[in-house]
């Protein structure tokens, strides 16, 4: 992350003829925001979350791991890929669930139903330029607790199973947790 800060500053290069030339690389708004937001996000991570960067110099791609400590998914470990596009912060990051799970708001393809990940939303909870990465992390974490929504499901079969038989729903959740702890 420190190297990205250096990118933002002007770089001095010395060509073979000994003349110092100052070059200025144009840094995107996204990258400038990410320098601040990644630090803020990491300082405010819920205890049930961790973040991993394949390349610490590439702040716009990371994996968020959520390990719920309560509720139906307690004991599971769920990974989400987060990709911050060039049009961030005018558009939300692209998020995909990498772990197979039985959840009313996450389908079998890893798509996620979470208002703040929508560019436009019928409620006031959709994406806005004032939102930050930490909001995305807290939102994904909350899908396993207080943002769990059986009334507006993406995985209709999971929501219907919950409404008909909570014991069967819990058994199916646990089956996924024990049998599909890896990646998709």
N, C-alpha and C positions, 0 to 999 in steps of 0.2 A: 504494500500500500504506500509505503514511503516513496517508491519509485514513481508512482503516479503523481505524487506531489511535485516531484522534480520535473516531470513532463510539463506541468503547467507553467513552470518558470521558464524564462528564456534560456536556451542552451547556447553555450559559447563553443565554437569549433575553431580549430586552428589548422588551416590547410597547409600543404607542404611548403608553400612559399613564405610561411611565417606571419602572414597577415591574419589578424583575428577578425572573424566575421560573426556577427550576431544573427542568429536565425530564430524565428519565433514560430513554433508549431501551433496551429490552431487546435484548441481543445474544445470538444463539444460541451454543450450545456449539461448533457447527461453525465459526462465524466467529471465535470466540476461539482455537480450535485452529489455524485456517488462518493467522492472523497469524504465529504461531510457526513452523508447519510449512512454509509457503511459503518463508520465509527460510532455514530449514534445508535444504529441498530444493534451492534455488538455490545454496547454498554447497557442496552435495555432489553436484552434477550430474556424471555421467560425461562424459568428453570427447566422447563420441559423441552427446550429447543437448543439446537446447535447448528452452526453454519460451517460449511466446508467449501473452500475455493480450490479447484484443480490447479489454477495458476493465480497466486496472490497478486499479480499485476493486472489481472483481468477482473475488475470489480463488478462487471455487469452480468456475470454468470456464476451462480453458486448453487449448492445443494443445501436445503434446509431439512434438518431431521427433527421430527416431533415425536417425543416419547411420552404419551399421556400418562399422568399419574392418578387418574380417576376416571370413572365412567366406563362405558362399554369397551373402549379400546385400550384400557389400562394394560400395560405389559407389552404393547405393540411398539414397533419402531417404524415410522412412516417417513419416507423421503420424498421431497418435492424439488423439482428443478425450477429454478427461478432465472429468467432471462430478462434483463432490462434492455428494452429496445432503444434505438437512437432517438425516438420521439418522446422519451421519458423527460419530463414529468407531466407532459400533456396527455400521455397515454399510460395505462397501467403496465406493470411487468407481465410477461407471459409466464404462467405457472402451470406445471403439469405434475400430477402425482406419479411417482415412479414405483410405488409399492402397491401391489394388489391388496385391496381391502374391501370389506362389505360396509358401505356407508351410503346414506340417502343423498348426500350432497357431493359425492365423488363417484363417477361411473367407472365401469370396467376398463375404459380406455385411458383413465387418468385425468379426464376433464373435471373441472371443479366449479361448483355453483357457489359463488361467494360474491355478493354485490360489489364489494370494493375492487374486484378484479374486472368489472365490466366498465367499458368506456362510457356507455350510457346506461342508466338505470332508472326504473320507474319510481324508485324511492330515493331519498336523499343520501343513501349510503353508497352510491356508486363512486367511481374514481373521480377525483378532482386534483388539480395541480398542487393543492395544499397537502395532499397525502404524501406519506414517506414510506420507505422500505420497512421501517419498524411497524407501520400499520398493517402491511401485508403479512409480516411474520406473526403479529398478534392475531390477525384475522384467521390465518391458517391454523394456528394453535387453538383458537376458539371453536373451530369446526368440530372439535372433539368434546366440547363442553357446552358453553352457553350460546353459540351460534349454530348449533346442530338444529336442522330444520326438516321435520318430517312432513310439513304442510306444503312445501314447495320443493319437491325433490328433483334431483337430476337422475338418480337411480330409483325409478318408481317401484321396482320390484322389492328393493330393500325397505322402502318406506311402507309399502303395503304389508310386508312380512312383519314389521315392527307393530303396526296397528292391529294385525290379527293375532299375533302370538309373540310376545316379548321374549319368552324363553327360547323359542326357535331362532329369533333374531340374534340373541346373545350367543347361542351355539354357533351360528353361521359366522358371526364376527370372530369368535375364538378360533374357529376352523381356519379362517383366513390368516389370523395372527400366527397360529402355530405352523401352518403349512406354507405360508407365502411370505416369510420374513425377508426374502431377497428382493431383488429389483425385478421389474417387469421384463 
